[in-house]
């Protein structure tokens, strides 16, 4: 029985099923083998270089990891939500910057597939599905972060084109993206646009070096009299954030939640290894009770975060509307759990943990970013209690 | 068997605590609508009634009242049958 088939009704029980199918287990093994051999050994160097190499992007494309959740009839792999979660967790465990490429590309792809007009989809979806074109999301601005509906970038209709003016920043993989899902005000209403990187009037620059996910090739965009065709609009005027961007962000939150699980588990694994090898005061670190306490909290945090992600994934597969809420809860908890785990990991490694000789400092820097992107912890704290949680 | 209206009201009740929603009440005017509700509402009508909300359906009027949501579902169902 597949997870999809294992509905509560089919199982004859109340609640949701959290088991993996044989196929999902095989996929996870494939993802882990790739992440451990091709990503993790180099992630520290990419972090120091502040860029993942182009060869990695090509490899992700060749493996079909880009646009994986896109339906098969739309040219994607049609990867189910739980398997997609396993993919992002394994990449997140190895390198958050690499995971973030999948996140932003897939956000752009699903938004196009859902809200793009047929000619736009015909032109872009096939190439984006195979990864020969990369997408990114241009939402944040120098003055606008969480208050996304108040973006200051403007759009106006001039003849058959839209003309965009403004500035975007912190655009993950914006240095290499071929197209941007971008939010701007059209006659004062938030509206989503599809902006090719080579559109006249668009300039991009490397962003300031950031604390975490440093290798994610962040860019700053300047749009000055930037012209795009009239059909490069997603959804209707005024619905750009509520529906189009939120649709993308929902997937982004799911990806970040799983990526946070990956960070938490990487921290746990590094700490278990380190504390079982290092002697202090005549005993291994792991034999000290205060160390055991930290390890116990890390184990519980990692498990709980993973379970919330399974729950969200399972509900996404069932197409339950409540999956949106459950995804927010998973992202909220997992990103905070990753921070607690990363904090403990550095603490347990002592001075060693603050150096580049161990990965835990990178995990801590990356974990902090997880609490900020795709809806900050504070935004989730405002939104989540607005809906009575459903029982499954 | 629950009617369309009953199903819609049952779904919206999760967002409108301690408020009994009338069929013609403006849900936007009540101040409960946020992006989470907006997204889940689209997901709900698509899953519950087997329709697809498209670009042209994105009009606040279509989602303003229980009556309007029911009418939207009815139109989409009719279009599906005639297609």
Boltz contact constraints between the chains, C-beta under 6 A:
constraints:
  - contact:
      token1: [A, 235]
      token2: [B, 58]
      max_distance: 6.0
  - contact:
      token1: [A, 236]
      token2: [B, 55]
      max_distance: 6.0
  - contact:
      token1: [A, 236]
      token2: [B, 58]
      max_distance: 6.0
  - contact:
      token1: [A, 239]
      token2: [B, 58]
      max_distance: 6.0
  - contact:
      token1: [A, 242]
      token2: [B, 35]
      max_distance: 6.0
  - contact:
      token1: [A, 242]
      token2: [B, 38]
      max_distance: 6.0
  - contact:
      token1: [A, 246]
      token2: [B, 35]
      max_distance: 6.0
  - contact:
      token1: [A, 246]
      token2: [B, 39]
      max_distance: 6.0
  - contact:
      token1: [A, 319]
      token2: [B, 47]
      max_distance: 6.0
  - contact:
      token1: [A, 321]
      token2: [B, 40]
      max_distance: 6.0
  - contact:
      token1: [A, 321]
      token2: [B, 43]
      max_distance: 6.0
  - contact:
      token1: [A, 321]
      token2: [B, 44]
      max_distance: 6.0
  - contact:
      token1: [A, 324]
      token2: [B, 39]
      max_distance: 6.0
  - contact:
      token1: [A, 324]
      token2: [B, 40]
      max_distance: 6.0
  - contact:
      token1: [A, 383]
      token2: [B, 36]
      max_distance: 6.0
  - contact:
      token1: [A, 387]
      token2: [B, 14]
      max_distance: 6.0
  - contact:
      token1: [A, 387]
      token2: [B, 15]
      max_distance: 6.0
  - contact:
      token1: [A, 388]
      token2: [B, 14]
      max_distance: 6.0
